[in-house]
Amino acid sequence: MRKLLFLLCLLPLTACIDADLKLKIEGDTATVSSVIVMGPDGYQMMAASGEDLCKDGVGTQLGDGGYRCEVEQSGTIDEMIAELETAKDNSDGMAPDNSAQIERLPDGNVRVSMDLAEMKTQIAEGGMDPAMIAMMQQAFVGRRILMEIEGNIVETNGEKAMNGRKASITIPLDKLLMQDPSVPDSFVTIVMP
Protein backbone atom coordinates (compact mmCIF):
# COMPACT_ATOMS: atom_id res chain seq x y z
CA MET A 1 0.00 0.00 0.00
CA ARG A 2 2.93 2.32 0.68
CA LYS A 3 3.91 2.18 -2.99
CA LEU A 4 0.44 3.25 -4.00
CA LEU A 5 0.36 6.28 -1.74
CA PHE A 6 3.83 7.58 -2.60
CA LEU A 7 2.70 10.15 -5.16
CA LEU A 8 0.48 11.86 -2.60
CA CYS A 9 3.71 13.29 -1.21
CA LEU A 10 3.89 15.42 -4.33
CA LEU A 11 1.01 17.59 -3.14
CA PRO A 12 3.23 20.33 -1.69
CA LEU A 13 5.33 20.28 -4.89
CA THR A 14 2.74 20.36 -7.63
CA ALA A 15 -0.93 21.12 -7.97
CA CYS A 16 -1.21 19.23 -11.23
CA ILE A 17 -2.29 15.89 -9.80
CA ASP A 18 -5.52 13.95 -9.39
CA ALA A 19 -5.55 10.73 -7.40
CA ASP A 20 -8.05 7.87 -7.20
CA LEU A 21 -7.21 5.48 -4.35
CA LYS A 22 -9.34 2.37 -3.84
CA LEU A 23 -9.31 -0.49 -1.36
CA LYS A 24 -11.54 -3.50 -1.98
CA ILE A 25 -12.06 -6.05 0.79
CA GLU A 26 -13.61 -9.41 -0.06
CA GLY A 27 -13.32 -12.09 2.59
CA ASP A 28 -9.68 -12.14 3.67
CA THR A 29 -8.39 -10.55 0.45
CA ALA A 30 -7.58 -6.87 0.10
CA THR A 31 -6.86 -5.21 -3.24
CA VAL A 32 -5.46 -1.70 -3.33
CA SER A 33 -5.41 0.23 -6.58
CA SER A 34 -4.51 3.76 -7.51
CA VAL A 35 -4.64 5.96 -10.54
CA ILE A 36 -2.52 9.09 -10.36
CA VAL A 37 -2.78 11.63 -13.18
CA MET A 38 -0.22 14.43 -13.33
CA GLY A 39 -0.56 17.48 -15.53
CA PRO A 40 2.26 18.42 -17.93
CA ASP A 41 3.98 20.90 -15.57
CA GLY A 42 4.03 18.51 -12.63
CA TYR A 43 5.20 15.65 -14.81
CA GLN A 44 8.06 17.67 -16.29
CA MET A 45 9.21 18.73 -12.83
CA MET A 46 9.16 15.17 -11.48
CA ALA A 47 10.68 13.64 -14.63
CA ALA A 48 13.58 16.09 -14.36
CA SER A 49 14.38 14.63 -10.92
CA GLY A 50 15.15 11.28 -12.54
CA GLU A 51 12.68 9.54 -10.19
CA ASP A 52 10.79 6.57 -11.65
CA LEU A 53 7.25 7.82 -11.17
CA CYS A 54 5.54 4.49 -11.74
CA LYS A 55 8.14 1.90 -10.77
CA ASP A 56 5.61 -0.65 -9.52
CA GLY A 57 2.83 0.07 -11.97
CA VAL A 58 1.93 0.93 -15.52
CA GLY A 59 2.88 4.45 -16.56
CA THR A 60 1.49 6.15 -19.65
CA GLN A 61 2.55 9.42 -21.21
CA LEU A 62 -0.60 11.41 -22.08
CA GLY A 63 -1.22 13.32 -25.27
CA ASP A 64 -1.28 16.66 -23.43
CA GLY A 65 2.20 16.06 -21.96
CA GLY A 66 0.86 14.75 -18.66
CA TYR A 67 1.39 11.33 -17.13
CA ARG A 68 -0.85 8.56 -15.76
CA CYS A 69 0.30 5.87 -13.34
CA GLU A 70 -1.87 2.85 -12.47
CA VAL A 71 -0.83 0.51 -9.67
CA GLU A 72 -2.63 -2.48 -8.17
CA GLN A 73 -1.61 -4.74 -5.32
CA SER A 74 -3.47 -7.67 -3.74
CA GLY A 75 -2.85 -9.74 -0.68
CA THR A 76 -4.45 -10.82 2.54
CA ILE A 77 -5.69 -8.25 5.01
CA ASP A 78 -2.94 -9.31 7.41
CA GLU A 79 -0.29 -8.81 4.70
CA MET A 80 -1.58 -5.27 4.09
CA ILE A 81 -1.53 -4.54 7.82
CA ALA A 82 2.04 -5.85 8.08
CA GLU A 83 3.19 -3.78 5.09
CA LEU A 84 1.79 -0.59 6.59
CA GLU A 85 3.43 -1.36 9.94
CA THR A 86 6.77 -1.98 8.22
CA ALA A 87 6.41 1.29 6.31
CA LYS A 88 5.78 3.17 9.58
CA ASP A 89 8.79 1.54 11.25
CA ASN A 90 11.01 2.48 8.29
CA SER A 91 9.38 5.82 7.61
CA ASP A 92 11.49 8.43 5.92
CA GLY A 93 9.05 11.21 6.82
CA MET A 94 6.55 10.71 4.00
CA ALA A 95 3.03 11.46 5.19
CA PRO A 96 1.22 8.44 3.68
CA ASP A 97 3.37 6.01 5.64
CA ASN A 98 1.96 7.39 8.85
CA SER A 99 -1.50 8.32 7.63
CA ALA A 100 -2.95 5.06 6.28
CA GLN A 101 -4.01 2.37 8.73
CA ILE A 102 -5.82 -0.96 8.50
CA GLU A 103 -6.66 -2.85 11.67
CA ARG A 104 -8.72 -5.83 12.72
CA LEU A 105 -11.36 -5.11 15.34
CA PRO A 106 -12.34 -7.53 18.12
CA ASP A 107 -15.70 -8.22 16.42
CA GLY A 108 -13.91 -9.46 13.27
CA ASN A 109 -14.56 -6.35 11.22
CA VAL A 110 -11.77 -4.32 9.64
CA ARG A 111 -11.22 -0.61 10.31
CA VAL A 112 -9.62 1.38 7.48
CA SER A 113 -8.55 4.94 8.19
CA MET A 114 -6.66 7.76 6.56
CA ASP A 115 -5.39 10.52 8.84
CA LEU A 116 -6.07 13.66 6.82
CA ALA A 117 -5.10 15.91 9.74
CA GLU A 118 -1.52 14.64 9.38
CA MET A 119 -1.57 15.48 5.66
CA LYS A 120 -2.93 18.96 6.40
CA THR A 121 -0.22 19.50 9.03
CA GLN A 122 2.56 18.44 6.67
CA ILE A 123 1.28 20.78 3.97
CA ALA A 124 0.95 23.64 6.49
CA GLU A 125 4.47 23.01 7.81
CA GLY A 126 5.95 22.81 4.31
CA GLY A 127 7.81 26.06 4.84
CA MET A 128 5.69 28.19 2.51
CA ASP A 129 4.59 31.63 3.62
CA PRO A 130 0.86 32.46 3.52
CA ALA A 131 1.23 34.60 0.38
CA MET A 132 2.79 31.67 -1.51
CA ILE A 133 0.04 29.32 -0.29
CA ALA A 134 -2.61 31.79 -1.48
CA MET A 135 -0.97 31.91 -4.92
CA MET A 136 -0.79 28.12 -5.09
CA GLN A 137 -4.43 27.74 -4.13
CA GLN A 138 -5.57 28.85 -7.59
CA ALA A 139 -3.43 26.15 -9.21
CA PHE A 140 -5.06 23.51 -6.98
CA VAL A 141 -8.63 24.44 -7.96
CA GLY A 142 -10.31 21.52 -9.74
CA ARG A 143 -7.74 18.93 -8.54
CA ARG A 144 -8.76 16.29 -6.04
CA ILE A 145 -8.09 13.05 -4.21
CA LEU A 146 -10.84 10.42 -4.34
CA MET A 147 -10.67 7.64 -1.75
CA GLU A 148 -13.00 4.64 -1.97
CA ILE A 149 -13.45 1.59 0.21
CA GLU A 150 -15.41 -1.27 -1.35
CA GLY A 151 -16.88 -4.20 0.57
CA ASN A 152 -19.63 -4.79 3.14
CA ILE A 153 -19.60 -1.31 4.67
CA VAL A 154 -20.70 -1.29 8.30
CA GLU A 155 -20.15 2.43 8.91
CA THR A 156 -18.19 5.37 7.53
CA ASN A 157 -17.74 9.09 8.01
CA GLY A 158 -17.59 9.40 4.21
CA GLU A 159 -20.42 8.95 1.73
CA LYS A 160 -21.98 5.48 1.79
CA ALA A 161 -23.47 4.08 -1.42
CA MET A 162 -27.15 3.15 -1.31
CA ASN A 163 -26.32 -0.56 -1.72
CA GLY A 164 -23.95 -0.44 1.30
CA ARG A 165 -21.01 -1.71 -0.78
CA LYS A 166 -18.92 1.45 -1.10
CA ALA A 167 -17.73 4.34 1.06
CA SER A 168 -15.98 7.32 -0.47
CA ILE A 169 -14.63 10.78 0.15
CA THR A 170 -13.50 13.41 -2.35
CA ILE A 171 -10.97 15.93 -1.11
CA PRO A 172 -10.55 19.10 -3.20
CA LEU A 173 -6.84 19.92 -3.12
CA ASP A 174 -7.37 23.67 -2.87
CA LYS A 175 -9.38 23.12 0.31
CA LEU A 176 -6.76 20.73 1.70
CA LEU A 177 -4.04 23.32 1.03
CA MET A 178 -6.00 26.12 2.71
CA GLN A 179 -6.87 23.99 5.76
CA ASP A 180 -10.56 24.43 4.98
CA PRO A 181 -12.71 23.10 7.86
CA SER A 182 -14.89 21.22 5.33
CA VAL A 183 -12.00 18.74 4.90
CA PRO A 184 -12.39 16.25 7.76
CA ASP A 185 -9.43 15.23 9.90
CA SER A 186 -9.88 11.59 8.95
CA PHE A 187 -11.64 9.20 6.61
CA VAL A 188 -12.69 6.13 8.58
CA THR A 189 -14.62 3.14 7.32
CA ILE A 190 -15.46 -0.16 9.01
CA VAL A 191 -15.84 -3.12 6.68
CA MET A 192 -17.20 -6.62 7.41
CA PRO A 193 -14.95 -9.09 5.53
VENSULLIN-V699651 format. One record per helix or strand of 3 or more residues. SS is the DSSP state (A for helix, B for strand). FROM is the first residue (numbers start at 1). LEN is the number of residues. If there is no record, write none. Layout:
SS/FROM/LEN  SS/FROM/LEN
//
This chain:
A/2/11  B/17/10  B/29/10  A/40/9  B/58/4  B/67/10  A/77/13  A/95/5  B/100/5  B/110/6  A/116/9  A/130/11  B/144/7  B/152/5  B/166/7  A/173/5  B/186/7
//
